[in-house]
């Protein structure tokens, strides 16, 4: 009844306006041609049919066939062959809109979305046990070679919740993370001392990427084993640290390729699966080696509690997890924590090196907060709002992860389409973050947009940029990643001014975005 009254009132207003124009003799020929039927059509409220969600089968997308799905798009001659994820999604979003459906193989289907409102709906509709289908080959490795013990990346349901609940007590407590800050600070000092020793006569370092990999590796060693792995002290290719870095890179690369290849690894050992077995086995070997050393320290009287001490002994003695579960989780921390921290630092240093005015503003904040204090504390970092804005803006412009993946656990409606339970949904934050519809002057590096004093900050959709995910399955290592990045930037900028002297940044994507070209910098003493 209310809708009918609203419609009637609107029609009467339109008729009155038309009669007023006629009485004033001011109507044009086009106005006279506007019939009452046109007025009725324009004034009519949306029909009930138009408001009903469309069925899933009507979601547009690239063509797929019954037997092979859409894998042909990724083969030589296909539209997506050797294309970057970002370019592929941009093309599809322009063709199909903010939602489209892609069948890669029969049984492997994705709905891609790039509307923050839809992303919020996906996250808000998560069940108690959010499902994220990824790292299929790693899950197969665990099934074949790890007694089917899955970690946080590859488990679901009650199994996932059990592991997550036990691990997050150590990983998400601010004080537990801050307990590693003194050691991370030492690693950061060693990082920049090493970098400065590599400068040429022009004060230039040819490529910072492998050095940042070493820094991230040492930080992971501190967290997981309370031990330095020797990445800076032993640069040989056959050192544990260097082989460790290479193994991580292999796992990340293969985990991305599995989306574009037929899953023959389930039938026989494909070349990719053989590489993953070798890389994962080495990382597990390192984890076992150093975990035994950590347990040895505990047996000699070292304390274990929820906020200090070694991670492995804590998980083994203070939780109900088995030794195999703990080692599986540690292996995941290792390969998830190296590339992400290293790549993020590459991106933020690139942006600071290209924007000296922002770098100077950040330097001023750091010196104002630290004063004469030489030891950086948790309290200091907590006061550095511009530092956090710089890293947050870097995550927006150059995210390490392209987005998030969830499997719908119930029927939901996205962009007017019914999405049934059991569908994998890919959320493209990397695309959203570069659209002016969601961020003013989206292509510009503007850390100020994240400051609390910026009123426009409240107008930004909260799910437009979610670099660490959201909800129960959000990144469990977020606090460590942020701390490692923050302390590295603080230690650098207090002593040196950064200048980027390399080529325009190019990126490529495995599971994460990584700089594709050398990251060349000049470092000038302050």
Secondary structure, DSSP 8 states (H G I E B T S, - for coil): -HHHHHHHHHHHHHHHHHHHHHHHT---HHHHH--HHHHHHHHS---HHHHS-B-GGG---S--BTTTBTGGGGSTTSTTTT--HHHHHHHHHHHH-SEEEEEEETTEEEEEE--HHHHHHHHHT--SS-B----HHHHHHHHHHSTT---TTT--HHHHHHHHHHHHHHHS-HHHHHTTHHHHHHHHHHHHHHHHHT--TTSEES--HHHHHHHHHHHHHHHHHSS---TTT---TTSHHHHHHHHHHHHHHHHHHTTSS--GGGTS--HHHHHHHHHHHHHHHHHHHHHHHHHHHHHTT----SSSS-HHHHHHHHSS--HHHHHHHHHHHHHHHHHHHHHHHHHHHHHHHH-HHHHHHHHHHHHHHHTT--S--HHHHHT-HHHHHHHHHHHHHS-SB--EEEE-SS-EEETTEEE-TT-EEEE-HHHHTT-TTTSTTTTS--GGGGSTT-GGGGGS-TTS--TT--GGGS-TTHHHHHHHHHHHHHHHHTTEEEEE-S----EEESSBEEE-S---EEEEE-
